[in-house]
Amino acid sequence: MNSIVKPYLFRASIVASLALILGLSLSALVYSSSQKFKENAVELVERRIPILTGVNQLVADLSEQERNIYEYYRSQNGDVFQKVHNEIQAAFILHSQILHEQKYLNEEDEIIIAKQAQISLLAKKFYHLMETGDTGENQTWDDLRELLTEISTARRELLPTLMKVERITKKAVDKAHHATLTQMDFTHNIVTFYGFAIVLLAGLIAWYIRQYILTNAKNTRLALFSHRNPNPILSVNNLGELVFSNPACNTLLNSQGLDEKDTEQLLPRNFSALRKQLTKCDSNAMTLQQALGDRILQMSIHWLKELDAYDIHLLDVTEQKLAEQKVKHLAFYQPLTNLPNQYKLNEDIDLHLANQHHFSLGVFAVSDFNQLVSSVGVEATSLLVTTLTKNIISQLDTGVNLYQLNDSQFALISQHHISEVTLENLTFKI
């Protein structure tokens, strides 16, 4: 059975493996894509956006710092200037913290720190000059204006660095955005492809299921054929063990007064030798006859090479055999006297000649048979012939056979009375 089931199991394993591989691959791709989406989103939210926000805030801090200095220059209120200046300094340090954490921005970060330190130093000089200098002198105002110019220049020099950081960050954001879109397109295509593949696979599985159902229906029909067959059917494995018998086997055994459960009685008597003969036959089949009780069974043995098993189909040919014997008897014996006829005589003569046996042959006839039939009739003549043959048979010794060649002619074959004296005695008895 394995040789038939194995190809189907192999194909089913391929389909199942393909479905499993497709499912696992799709899951892995979706998981990988989601991880990349996650990484891009995390990087954008936790790094890129804070950097852009920090750059904008730093630009605003620098502008606010310069505006505070100009306001101080106008109002000459040192306390307010110092308070606002410290707040701006703290905000600048806080906003620049995100840049300190980016290793690829170390150079820009150092420039920003240096420029901010320069601006802070100039602001301190400006504050010191405003608080200690004589604002009534022209020289002091010139110095203040020069410091304001230097502060503005430092701020403007710092802006390209901040813009560079912004460009680098935007470029990274655009790259990540492009990578995300590419990954989304790839995922979309893969999911679409896998969708079509799964549909095809589902169609293939549906086709296999349909074939399985049809095959199962056919197998059920075949099983019913053997199970409900009125003739006995046996199935034997490669070890000579009976593995199946239909109910007709039990019926046959029960009809012969045997144990209906002992179905092994129906196996050929020399089955092991027959199995060896079947392996040498080209047709892988043979037919034989075997008696079971008063029945004659014809056994058709088929070797299923691909399964290494044997199917045995039994057929009760008792009636056929009896009919054949009856026909053969009618062919070689006279129906009225039941004596062997001319065909049987020819057959026995050929047999004696073939075996080179010595025998004597004699022929005699009823005299005036036709006149007898005309005078007394057919029935009386037939009764006379029958009585004559019975009387002759009663006088014959063993080894002498009587044959009726036609209605009035007879023949004798003797295998022992071959001398002239014995033949004369035999003739006298007749």
C-alpha positions as semicolon CSV with decimal commas, in nm:
position;residue;x (nm);y (nm);z (nm)
1;M;0,000;0,000;0,000
2;N;0,295;0,231;0,066
3;S;0,393;0,240;-0,301
4;I;0,051;0,389;-0,389
5;V;0,017;0,621;-0,092
6;K;0,377;0,746;-0,093
7;P;0,354;0,967;-0,409
8;Y;0,037;1,134;-0,281
9;L;0,192;1,189;0,062
10;F;0,500;1,337;-0,104
11;R;0,290;1,580;-0,309
12;A;0,084;1,672;-0,005
13;S;0,406;1,733;0,190
14;I;0,534;1,960;-0,089
15;V;0,210;2,162;-0,089
16;A;0,208;2,185;0,291
17;S;0,577;2,285;0,296
18;L;0,515;2,546;0,027
19;A;0,224;2,691;0,224
20;L;0,433;2,692;0,542
21;I;0,730;2,857;0,367
22;L;0,506;3,120;0,210
23;G;0,341;3,194;0,542
24;L;0,670;3,214;0,732
25;S;0,834;3,423;0,459
26;L;0,543;3,666;0,451
27;S;0,546;3,691;0,829
28;A;0,922;3,751;0,829
29;L;0,896;4,019;0,560
30;V;0,607;4,195;0,732
31;Y;0,792;4,176;1,063
32;S;1,112;4,309;0,905
33;S;0,922;4,592;0,734
34;S;0,742;4,683;1,054
35;Q;1,074;4,688;1,238
36;K;1,220;4,923;0,978
37;F;0,909;5,141;0,998
38;K;0,950;5,141;1,372
39;E;1,319;5,230;1,354
40;N;1,253;5,511;1,106
41;A;0,968;5,644;1,314
42;V;1,168;5,625;1,637
43;E;1,469;5,791;1,475
44;L;1,247;6,063;1,330
45;V;1,061;6,131;1,654
46;E;1,351;6,090;1,899
47;R;1,639;6,239;1,695
48;R;1,559;6,416;1,370
49;I;1,259;6,624;1,480
50;P;1,424;6,726;1,811
51;I;1,736;6,836;1,616
52;L;1,532;7,048;1,376
53;T;1,335;7,190;1,667
54;G;1,656;7,252;1,859
55;V;1,816;7,433;1,564
56;N;1,513;7,659;1,525
57;Q;1,512;7,728;1,897
58;L;1,884;7,804;1,895
59;V;1,832;8,053;1,612
60;A;1,551;8,206;1,815
61;D;1,771;8,211;2,126
62;L;2,048;8,392;1,938
63;S;1,800;8,648;1,805
64;E;1,648;8,692;2,148
65;Q;1,994;8,726;2,300
66;E;2,088;8,999;2,054
67;R;1,751;9,171;2,101
68;N;1,803;9,168;2,480
69;I;2,142;9,333;2,438
70;Y;1,994;9,605;2,217
71;E;1,709;9,652;2,466
72;Y;1,963;9,688;2,743
73;Y;2,152;9,935;2,529
74;R;1,834;10,137;2,497
75;S;1,694;10,110;2,852
76;Q;2,025;10,073;3,041
77;N;1,840;9,852;3,295
78;G;2,115;9,613;3,404
79;D;1,904;9,399;3,638
80;V;1,646;9,314;3,371
81;F;1,922;9,252;3,119
82;Q;2,108;9,017;3,352
83;K;1,795;8,822;3,437
84;V;1,684;8,780;3,075
85;H;2,040;8,706;2,965
86;N;2,070;8,418;3,218
87;E;1,737;8,277;3,108
88;I;1,843;8,288;2,742
89;Q;2,176;8,126;2,832
90;A;1,997;7,841;3,016
91;A;1,756;7,794;2,724
92;F;2,047;7,791;2,476
93;I;2,229;7,523;2,678
94;L;1,911;7,319;2,702
95;H;1,832;7,347;2,332
96;S;2,187;7,264;2,228
97;Q;2,191;6,951;2,443
98;I;2,039;6,742;2,160
99;L;2,333;6,840;1,936
100;H;2,584;6,723;2,195
101;E;2,439;6,371;2,171
102;Q;2,491;6,342;1,794
103;K;2,840;6,215;1,725
104;Y;2,821;6,294;1,352
105;L;2,765;6,663;1,446
106;N;3,071;6,695;1,670
107;E;3,239;6,952;1,444
108;E;2,930;7,170;1,415
109;D;2,862;7,131;1,785
110;E;3,211;7,258;1,871
111;I;3,162;7,561;1,643
112;I;2,828;7,640;1,804
113;I;2,975;7,610;2,155
114;A;3,270;7,831;2,060
115;K;3,054;8,099;1,898
116;Q;2,811;8,098;2,187
117;A;3,099;8,135;2,429
118;Q;3,226;8,427;2,219
119;I;2,884;8,592;2,221
120;S;2,854;8,540;2,599
121;L;3,196;8,694;2,652
122;L;3,107;8,994;2,438
123;A;2,778;9,028;2,627
124;K;2,969;9,034;2,957
125;K;3,203;9,299;2,822
126;F;2,904;9,497;2,703
127;Y;2,738;9,467;3,045
128;H;3,060;9,561;3,225
129;L;3,113;9,861;3,004
130;M;2,754;9,971;3,048
131;E;2,774;9,943;3,424
132;T;3,121;10,091;3,481
133;G;3,184;10,319;3,183
134;D;3,095;10,681;3,149
135;T;2,805;10,679;2,910
136;G;2,839;11,047;2,868
137;E;3,164;11,011;2,681
138;N;3,172;10,952;2,311
139;Q;3,448;10,695;2,341
140;T;3,232;10,471;2,559
141;W;2,942;10,482;2,316
142;D;3,173;10,400;2,033
143;D;3,303;10,099;2,225
144;L;2,948;9,984;2,296
145;R;2,849;10,016;1,934
146;E;3,161;9,822;1,835
147;L;3,067;9,544;2,080
148;L;2,715;9,535;1,938
149;T;2,859;9,500;1,591
150;E;3,083;9,213;1,704
151;I;2,787;9,040;1,873
152;S;2,577;9,072;1,558
153;T;2,865;8,946;1,347
154;A;2,919;8,644;1,576
155;R;2,550;8,566;1,559
156;R;2,547;8,585;1,180
157;E;2,859;8,369;1,162
158;L;2,688;8,108;1,373
159;L;2,377;8,096;1,157
160;P;2,542;7,905;0,861
161;T;2,654;7,635;1,102
162;L;2,303;7,602;1,238
163;M;2,165;7,597;0,884
164;K;2,417;7,327;0,793
165;V;2,296;7,118;1,087
166;E;1,942;7,178;0,966
167;R;2,032;7,071;0,609
168;I;2,208;6,757;0,730
169;T;1,912;6,668;0,945
170;K;1,663;6,739;0,666
171;K;1,870;6,530;0,428
172;A;1,868;6,242;0,676
173;V;1,492;6,288;0,722
174;D;1,436;6,289;0,346
175;K;1,653;5,978;0,311
176;A;1,463;5,800;0,585
177;H;1,135;5,912;0,428
178;H;1,244;5,781;0,088
179;A;1,359;5,454;0,247
180;T;1,024;5,425;0,422
181;L;0,832;5,482;0,099
182;T;1,054;5,233;-0,083
183;Q;1,005;4,979;0,194
184;M;0,630;5,038;0,186
185;D;0,624;4,986;-0,192
186;F;0,833;4,672;-0,156
187;T;0,608;4,543;0,119
188;H;0,299;4,626;-0,087
189;N;0,438;4,439;-0,388
190;I;0,544;4,144;-0,178
191;V;0,207;4,125;-0,004
192;T;0,034;4,148;-0,343
193;F;0,256;3,873;-0,483
194;Y;0,202;3,658;-0,177
195;G;-0,170;3,725;-0,205
196;F;-0,176;3,590;-0,560
197;A;0,050;3,302;-0,457
198;I;-0,178;3,214;-0,166
199;V;-0,481;3,229;-0,396
200;L;-0,307;2,993;-0,639
201;L;-0,200;2,772;-0,353
202;A;-0,553;2,772;-0,218
203;G;-0,678;2,674;-0,564
204;L;-0,423;2,394;-0,576
205;I;-0,522;2,275;-0,231
206;A;-0,890;2,293;-0,329
207;W;-0,812;2,088;-0,640
208;Y;-0,629;1,831;-0,429
209;I;-0,918;1,820;-0,183
210;R;-1,159;1,768;-0,473
211;Q;-0,939;1,493;-0,614
212;Y;-0,917;1,339;-0,269
213;I;-1,297;1,341;-0,233
214;L;-1,343;1,190;-0,581
215;T;-1,074;0,931;-0,516
216;N;-1,225;0,853;-0,178
217;A;-1,565;0,807;-0,344
218;K;-1,411;0,576;-0,605
219;N;-1,226;0,382;-0,336
220;T;-1,547;0,350;-0,138
221;R;-1,721;0,222;-0,450
222;L;-1,440;-0,027;-0,511
223;A;-1,449;-0,132;-0,147
224;L;-1,824;-0,190;-0,173
225;F;-1,766;-0,395;-0,490
226;S;-1,537;-0,639;-0,311
227;H;-1,733;-0,628;0,015
228;R;-2,070;-0,699;-0,146
229;N;-1,947;-0,931;-0,419
230;P;-2,143;-1,260;-0,403
231;N;-1,822;-1,451;-0,481
232;P;-1,558;-1,494;-0,210
233;I;-1,260;-1,259;-0,230
234;L;-0,942;-1,282;-0,020
235;S;-0,648;-1,047;0,017
236;V;-0,309;-1,167;0,141
237;N;-0,003;-0,958;0,226
238;N;0,358;-1,029;0,130
239;L;0,401;-1,247;0,440
240;G;0,119;-1,478;0,339
241;E;-0,111;-1,342;0,609
242;L;-0,482;-1,300;0,533
243;V;-0,571;-0,933;0,571
244;F;-0,916;-0,918;0,411
245;S;-1,209;-1,146;0,330
246;N;-1,554;-1,042;0,220
247;P;-1,880;-1,176;0,374
248;A;-1,921;-1,425;0,088
249;C;-1,628;-1,622;0,237
250;N;-1,818;-1,667;0,563
251;T;-2,129;-1,773;0,372
252;L;-1,933;-2,037;0,177
253;L;-1,771;-2,180;0,490
254;N;-2,103;-2,185;0,671
255;S;-2,266;-2,375;0,381
256;Q;-2,004;-2,649;0,418
257;G;-2,052;-2,676;0,793
258;L;-1,714;-2,515;0,867
259;D;-1,620;-2,237;1,105
260;E;-1,711;-1,922;0,916
261;K;-1,444;-1,725;1,102
262;D;-1,166;-1,958;0,988
263;T;-1,137;-1,803;0,641
264;E;-0,778;-1,926;0,602
265;Q;-0,928;-2,262;0,499
266;L;-1,009;-2,096;0,166
267;L;-0,642;-2,025;0,086
268;P;-0,465;-2,253;-0,164
269;R;-0,306;-2,547;0,014
270;N;0,044;-2,487;-0,125
271;F;0,022;-2,109;-0,130
272;S;0,389;-2,048;-0,043
273;A;0,500;-2,249;-0,348
274;L;0,242;-2,076;-0,566
275;R;0,375;-1,737;-0,457
276;K;0,720;-1,834;-0,582
277;Q;0,572;-1,945;-0,913
278;L;0,387;-1,615;-0,951
279;T;0,711;-1,418;-0,923
280;K;0,837;-1,603;-1,230
281;C;0,518;-1,559;-1,436
282;D;0,494;-1,276;-1,687
283;S;0,121;-1,231;-1,629
284;N;0,151;-1,227;-1,247
285;A;-0,166;-1,437;-1,232
286;M;-0,266;-1,803;-1,227
287;T;-0,583;-2,009;-1,201
288;L;-0,631;-2,341;-1,024
289;Q;-0,909;-2,554;-0,878
290;Q;-0,947;-2,687;-0,528
291;A;-1,218;-2,887;-0,355
292;L;-1,389;-2,769;-0,041
293;G;-1,631;-3,022;0,094
294;D;-1,868;-3,114;-0,188
295;R;-1,788;-2,796;-0,379
296;I;-1,523;-2,732;-0,643
297;L;-1,368;-2,384;-0,625
298;Q;-1,184;-2,210;-0,904
299;M;-0,913;-1,986;-0,757
300;S;-0,777;-1,690;-0,954
301;I;-0,461;-1,564;-0,783
302;H;-0,334;-1,218;-0,880
303;W;0,000;-1,085;-0,759
304;L;-0,017;-0,706;-0,714
305;K;0,350;-0,636;-0,771
306;E;0,337;-0,268;-0,680
307;L;0,180;-0,355;-0,343
308;D;0,360;-0,690;-0,299
309;A;0,024;-0,840;-0,208
310;Y;-0,212;-1,104;-0,347
311;D;-0,580;-1,096;-0,439
312;I;-0,760;-1,430;-0,458
313;H;-1,098;-1,451;-0,629
314;L;-1,297;-1,769;-0,566
315;L;-1,569;-1,901;-0,794
316;D;-1,788;-2,203;-0,722
317;V;-1,764;-2,411;-1,043
318;T;-1,928;-2,724;-0,906
319;E;-2,233;-2,696;-1,130
320;Q;-2,012;-2,618;-1,427
321;K;-1,796;-2,921;-1,359
322;L;-2,099;-3,146;-1,326
323;A;-2,236;-3,008;-1,652
324;E;-1,902;-3,068;-1,823
325;Q;-1,891;-3,424;-1,692
326;K;-2,247;-3,479;-1,814
327;V;-2,164;-3,347;-2,159
328;K;-1,849;-3,559;-2,169
329;H;-2,048;-3,863;-2,063
330;L;-2,304;-3,800;-2,336
331;A;-2,021;-3,764;-2,588
332;F;-1,856;-4,099;-2,502
333;Y;-2,148;-4,314;-2,379
334;Q;-2,475;-4,440;-2,524
335;P;-2,762;-4,276;-2,335
336;L;-2,985;-4,589;-2,343
337;T;-2,742;-4,863;-2,230
338;N;-2,480;-4,634;-2,068
339;L;-2,211;-4,826;-2,258
340;P;-1,902;-4,657;-2,407
341;N;-1,960;-4,560;-2,769
342;Q;-1,740;-4,565;-3,078
343;Y;-1,558;-4,241;-2,976
344;K;-1,466;-4,396;-2,643
345;L;-1,351;-4,708;-2,825
346;N;-1,123;-4,506;-3,052
347;E;-0,985;-4,316;-2,754
348;D;-0,910;-4,636;-2,560
349;I;-0,748;-4,799;-2,863
350;D;-0,523;-4,491;-2,908
351;L;-0,434;-4,507;-2,538
352;H;-0,340;-4,878;-2,556
353;L;-0,132;-4,821;-2,866
354;A;0,042;-4,522;-2,713
355;N;0,125;-4,724;-2,400
356;Q;0,214;-5,031;-2,614
357;H;-0,031;-5,257;-2,427
358;H;-0,138;-5,593;-2,576
359;F;-0,510;-5,630;-2,626
360;S;-0,771;-5,818;-2,828
361;L;-1,050;-5,649;-3,022
362;G;-1,375;-5,811;-3,131
363;V;-1,686;-5,679;-3,302
364;F;-2,033;-5,838;-3,317
365;A;-2,384;-5,726;-3,407
366;V;-2,746;-5,817;-3,340
367;S;-2,871;-6,020;-3,643
368;D;-3,166;-5,894;-3,842
369;F;-3,189;-5,585;-3,626
370;N;-3,389;-5,387;-3,881
371;Q;-3,643;-5,667;-3,926
372;L;-3,671;-5,692;-3,550
373;V;-3,748;-5,322;-3,525
374;S;-4,008;-5,356;-3,799
375;S;-4,178;-5,651;-3,636
376;V;-4,182;-5,558;-3,265
377;G;-4,123;-5,181;-3,274
378;V;-3,853;-4,945;-3,149
379;E;-3,932;-4,957;-2,779
380;A;-3,939;-5,336;-2,760
381;T;-3,619;-5,356;-2,961
382;S;-3,449;-5,104;-2,733
383;L;-3,558;-5,306;-2,429
384;L;-3,422;-5,619;-2,594
385;V;-3,084;-5,453;-2,662
386;T;-3,067;-5,321;-2,306
387;T;-3,139;-5,666;-2,162
388;L;-2,882;-5,820;-2,395
389;T;-2,610;-5,578;-2,286
390;K;-2,685;-5,644;-1,919
391;N;-2,658;-6,018;-1,971
392;I;-2,333;-5,983;-2,166
393;I;-2,179;-5,755;-1,900
394;S;-2,270;-6,006;-1,631
395;Q;-2,074;-6,275;-1,817
396;L;-1,761;-6,068;-1,878
397;D;-1,449;-6,109;-1,671
398;T;-1,241;-5,829;-1,528
399;G;-1,032;-5,659;-1,794
400;V;-1,290;-5,704;-2,069
401;N;-1,475;-5,388;-2,177
402;L;-1,793;-5,377;-2,383
403;Y;-1,863;-5,092;-2,629
404;Q;-2,183;-5,010;-2,823
405;L;-2,088;-4,875;-3,164
406;N;-2,445;-4,808;-3,280
407;D;-2,793;-4,944;-3,216
408;S;-2,704;-5,303;-3,316
409;Q;-2,324;-5,325;-3,324
410;F;-2,093;-5,389;-3,027
411;A;-1,721;-5,424;-2,965
412;L;-1,505;-5,591;-2,700
413;I;-1,155;-5,510;-2,585
414;S;-0,979;-5,767;-2,373
415;Q;-0,643;-5,701;-2,214
416;H;-0,600;-6,048;-2,061
417;H;-0,781;-6,301;-2,284
418;I;-0,544;-6,294;-2,576
419;S;-0,492;-6,663;-2,637
420;E;-0,710;-6,848;-2,891
421;V;-0,866;-7,074;-2,626
422;T;-0,963;-6,792;-2,394
423;L;-1,104;-6,592;-2,683
424;E;-1,314;-6,889;-2,793
425;N;-1,445;-6,927;-2,438
426;L;-1,527;-6,554;-2,429
427;T;-1,707;-6,585;-2,762
428;F;-1,902;-6,883;-2,637
429;K;-2,015;-6,689;-2,329
430;I;-2,139;-6,403;-2,542
